Amino acid sequence: MTTTTAPSSALPAAQSRLRLGLLAGLVLVAALTLLVAEIDQAIANFFRTQGVTNNPLEYPLTAVLIGLIANGLLRVTGLYNTVKPGVRTELFLKIGLVLLGAKISLGDLMKTGAGGLVQAVIMVISVFFFTWWLAGKLKLSPTLKAVMASAVSVCGVSAAIAAAGSVMAKKEEVTYITALVILTALPLMIVLPVLASAMGLPPTVAGAWFGGNIDTTAAVVGAGTIYGAEAQTVASVVKLSQNVFIGFVAFALALYFALVVEKNAGQKPSPKLIWQRFPKFVIGFVLVSLLVSIGAISAPLAKELDTLTKWAFALAFVCIGIDFAPGAVRQMGWKPVLVYLGATVFNTLLALVVASVIFGTMGLGKV
Amino acid sequence: MTQPNPPRRFSLSEDWLATIIGLVIVAIVGLGLLGPGPQSVTLTAKPGETVEKTARPLSGWKASATIGGEKITVADAPRQLSDGQQYPFTCADGTIAAEAGDLTASFPSGAHLVLTNNCAAEATITYTTSTAVRWPLFGIFK
């Protein structure tokens, strides 16, 4: 038997190449993210000229698209493997998730009063489990179920990313759901105010309906703006109180996957095992959220951190585009679209009933 | 002969690395460890009243004002506030204007904003510094 040994200089040379690739990859991803930011601003300016103050075509789609173009170019030029070490999707996502905690203040739950809190609890729990059940019926993977149920029930893209981090979902699953969230929110932003007007809903009920149902913040504000100032305020605040559930859902999913889904047959879930499998960044997320909730981080600073969160997520989505494997999306097929649309219809109808009862009949909502 | 073991390197899992980076960013920006963070000082004066407040001596301040709830522009509002200086503003004839401070007088530490309201309605001046970390690029995505 013969063995070949690498020359002693091969290891340092490989390490040096790796470091160079890491640096080149990070610079490339940063430059592409800057481009995304510029394009995002141009899109926002276009919508502003059309009278839409919040850009409903949010940056993740642009970022994935730019990443995909870079993916193709890097493969054609043969540079893909060189820059690959710097394409750190998970790292950027997790950093963004820690920073996302700054957006989640428990005080937001109180802003809509008891009515808003009750509506948020009913909506998040009902829609989450309905989506989970429907996705199970169509045999979607557990990770895709978790990402989709969180996105539809809590608050769209941010919740999808948080859930994906907690359950270690595939990058393609996050991209798939993010695209569905943004593309579904756009028509809802236009259609719901028209329907609310046709039904003669009072502004508070209409606002609570938009906030409890539409999955992206920009589209929620957009729908509220179309319906009027009062509806816009209620919609934004209801949406905000629902966002608070990101932390609870991310934490619960991380525990559920560690204890149930990833458990080996015959293995008892010891505290050590749970700790090993538990995504540690959730601790950072909860800690930052607590700092905001107790007022250690002021509102203007939390807003600064929100901008940095978007940068971290934009970096991650550019990486997702560069990493993208079309085969994985083809493998998922059309079933997720059906589940998502089914869950959205359920969400829309339930939000209408709940908002009508709480903000209309009972008059519990205060903003 | 046994080969010496390669030196063991400390390796941090990605989860912890991300958590630490995230918390460091929060500490720097969120808790204002690298500076005072965004500031806001508001002076509200009823008709005939004079009010004073102390602001941090910093550059990059922006002034905004209202008279009777209506937004107006403050003429010649200083953007840099110096320590131990007084910055008087007067509301008269429906406008608020900055006036020359007394450079000879000595004041306690801090920049002293003074608003004298000779208008018929309530007047306010708000001085703010915009961002915690002034990197122009981070204005994008807002």
Contacts between the chains, C-beta under 8 A, distances in Angstrom:
chain1	res1	chain2	res2	distance
A	34	B	137	7.0
A	37	B	137	7.3
A	37	B	140	3.8
A	37	B	141	5.8
A	38	B	140	7.1
A	40	B	140	6.9
A	40	B	141	6.3
A	41	B	140	5.6
A	41	B	141	8.0
A	59	B	141	6.5
A	90	B	14	5.9
A	90	B	18	7.6
A	91	B	14	5.6
A	91	B	17	6.7
A	91	B	18	5.5
A	91	B	21	7.9
A	93	B	18	7.9
A	94	B	14	6.9
A	94	B	15	6.6
A	94	B	18	3.2
A	94	B	19	7.1
A	94	B	22	7.3
A	95	B	18	4.8
A	95	B	21	5.1
A	95	B	22	4.8
A	95	B	25	7.4
A	96	B	22	7.9
A	97	B	18	7.7
A	97	B	22	7.5
A	98	B	18	6.5
A	98	B	19	5.8
A	98	B	21	7.7
A	98	B	22	2.6
A	98	B	23	6.4
A	98	B	25	7.9
A	98	B	26	7.2
A	99	B	22	5.5
A	99	B	25	6.2
A	99	B	26	6.7
A	101	B	26	7.9
A	102	B	26	6.8
A	102	B	30	6.1
A	279	B	15	5.9
A	280	B	13	7.5
A	280	B	15	4.0
A	280	B	16	5.5
A	280	B	19	5.4
A	281	B	15	5.5
A	281	B	18	5.1
A	281	B	19	4.7
A	281	B	22	6.9
A	283	B	19	6.6
A	284	B	18	7.6
A	284	B	19	3.9
A	284	B	22	5.1
A	284	B	23	5.5
A	287	B	23	7.2
A	288	B	22	7.4
A	288	B	23	7.4
A	288	B	26	5.3
A	288	B	30	7.3
A	291	B	26	7.2
A	291	B	30	7.0
A	291	B	31	7.7
A	296	B	31	6.9
A	297	B	26	7.3
A	297	B	30	4.4
A	297	B	31	6.6
A	298	B	37	7.2
A	300	B	37	7.4
A	300	B	38	4.4
A	300	B	40	7.4
A	300	B	132	7.8
A	301	B	29	6.5
A	301	B	30	5.0
A	301	B	31	7.7
A	301	B	32	6.7
A	301	B	37	5.5
A	301	B	38	6.8
A	301	B	132	5.9
A	302	B	30	7.0
A	304	B	29	5.4
A	304	B	30	7.4
A	304	B	38	7.2
A	304	B	131	6.2
A	304	B	132	4.8
A	304	B	133	7.3
A	304	B	138	7.9
A	305	B	25	7.5
A	305	B	26	6.5
A	305	B	29	5.9
A	305	B	30	5.2
A	307	B	138	5.6
A	307	B	141	5.7
A	307	B	142	5.9
A	308	B	25	6.1
A	308	B	29	6.6
A	308	B	138	7.1
A	310	B	141	4.3
A	311	B	138	7.2
A	311	B	141	6.6
A	314	B	141	7.0
